[in-house]
Amino acid sequence: MELYSLSKIRKFIKEVEENPLKFWWETRKMIKWIVEPKDVAEGDPPKIKWYIGGKSNICWNAIDVNLDENKDKVAFYYMNENGFTKAITYWDLFYEVNRVSYLLKELGVKKGDTVSLLMPNIPEALYFALAIYRLGGIIAMHYLGLSPQTFAERLNDSGSKILVTASKGFRNGSEIRIKDYVDKVLSEYKTPVEKVIVVGRGFSDFNLVQNRDLLYEDIAPKGKIYVKPEEIESNDPVIIAYTSGTTGKPKGIYSSLAYIVASTWALKAVLGFREGEDVIWILSDLGWLTWGGNIHFIPQKRLTGVIFEGFIGYKRELFSRVIERFNVNLVWMPTTLLNMLKSLGEESVKAGDISSLRLILNTGEPLNPGTWQWLRENMPDVVIADSYWMTEYGFPIAATPFGLGEIPYKPGSAGLKFFGVKVVDDDGKPLPPNQKGYIVLSMLNPAMGRLWNDPDMERFIKIYTSRFPNYVYTGDYGFYDNDGYLYVLGRVDDIILAGGNRVGTMEIEGILVSNPDIAEAAVVGYNRNNNYRVAAFIVPKAGINISIDSVRNYLRDKGYSVDDIFIVRRLPKTKSAKIMRRLLRALLSNEPLGDISALDDINVLNELRAVINK
Ligand code: WTA
């Protein structure tokens, strides 16, 4: 890709917006096809179909096509919290993925079948995921730590007859007994699961249920084997990522082969990776769509990926040690983990030699200017880029597209507004720059996901396109400036009224975390006894005592105010490390908590109750 300046990138975005189909047709070249598509698209959104007649296979793209020149190249490094490492070459990947494919095929997995994965970040997760793709199957990803009921509902929704799991996992110094949990779920709930494949990981302290459970180490073919990759069609589903709504009903977002084409383009644009050269570390657990990057573009573009099992905050120096160990060039990680690095202090980025690192890409929540500043000061040679996505869209809504060129950083913004993104008013009328409104997306994008078990797209239309016809509604509130930079001010549900003005919660949080004593903050509006109030939850930096008054004064100096301030040890977060403001609001207003399946650690609720009711 040619390197552009800001004005050239903006011109390019405008050209794509004027003729999106031309751009998407060119983009088909991002993957290799077994049968070339005849046409770019057919039909109208949201039911539009892409890359008509095209056929390919993701596993074949990832391994087979480049195997000859890459046999000895490392495809992935694995590392855990205790520094244990393993390298997997492209030949290893080919060998292992074929063995797993054979096994799954023997168990009856065929094109169009879903297979559920509940696994820690271990090499076998990659082998199984790629093997499912090899057979033309669909990966249904599940997070570790869901409530048994939620997991059972998702297994039912996905319709998987096969569940692949591991005996246990390791995180933050503790052991997670995954197989015991699976046994509990399958004995207490009715699910379609007929066979459970367990990766034993060298342990035997778990149960195997007769006629249901199979130990991977026992049943994997002993030697070399080849399974032919199945051709799938451009619009066939490939992966399902579950997101949690406010109700308990599972929302499985599926992406298709056409999504792989578009997201490969996008990742090249935002990361600026050098094909065949770079080492990339995606900090994501299996379950988040981001995890799919490991199998979607890293091997396809002959890169080397790093997977890390555990929690990088477990030891202060871990983050920089992983980079040092594998000469990582690019890191893609959630905003909340970047904030955590800042709260761990300099050592988190300085203990190990990180001179190989060129760029950190942030995703998940707005990157606050204070964290950005801290990262720049402590890693002056590393570019901090941003990208704003949502699972449903599978494509950047805004980004600092480092692969297209360098653009100036603007504090608080997620970067340039990408193709077809608009800010609209209550009536759906597009707004000019600098006016706050709802962020909406054009549906002319092959990366747009769909809902699983929603063949006529009725549910999709109800949830995403009924509020603003012709657009997909993000549920986010924000504005863009004269240069086309997009600012996310908060989720629309989280918008608060302050002095009669609509203010985004993330806006006030940004101010709060610019205070050097504050590690994290969450702001919510709530009703108590028919009074509308705004509350701020503050997590001080480790070892720092901060008073409610000093926070109040700090905000006042910047021209903001809130009604209540709570100093807490931590915030409620989802398993993908997003702050769950909705729960804070429910706790404050004494309302039902709703679906808490996404909550990472349920104990946080009692901690918060204790502080709120003090
Ligand atoms: C928010 C995560 C600001 C946004 C990839 C969006 C962001 C929601 C950013 C989607 C960012 C994500 N800056 N806000 N860089 N990235 N968001 O589906 O509110 O878990 O709608 O996908 O996260 O969350 P999801």
Boltz pocket constraint, residues with backbone or C-beta under 6 A from the ligand:
constraints:
  - pocket:
      binder: B
      contacts: [[A, 243], [A, 362], [A, 363], [A, 364], [A, 365], [A, 366], [A, 367], [A, 386], [A, 387], [A, 388], [A, 389], [A, 390], [A, 391], [A, 392], [A, 398], [A, 414], [A, 474], [A, 475], [A, 476], [A, 488], [A, 490], [A, 491], [A, 576]]
      max_distance: 6.0
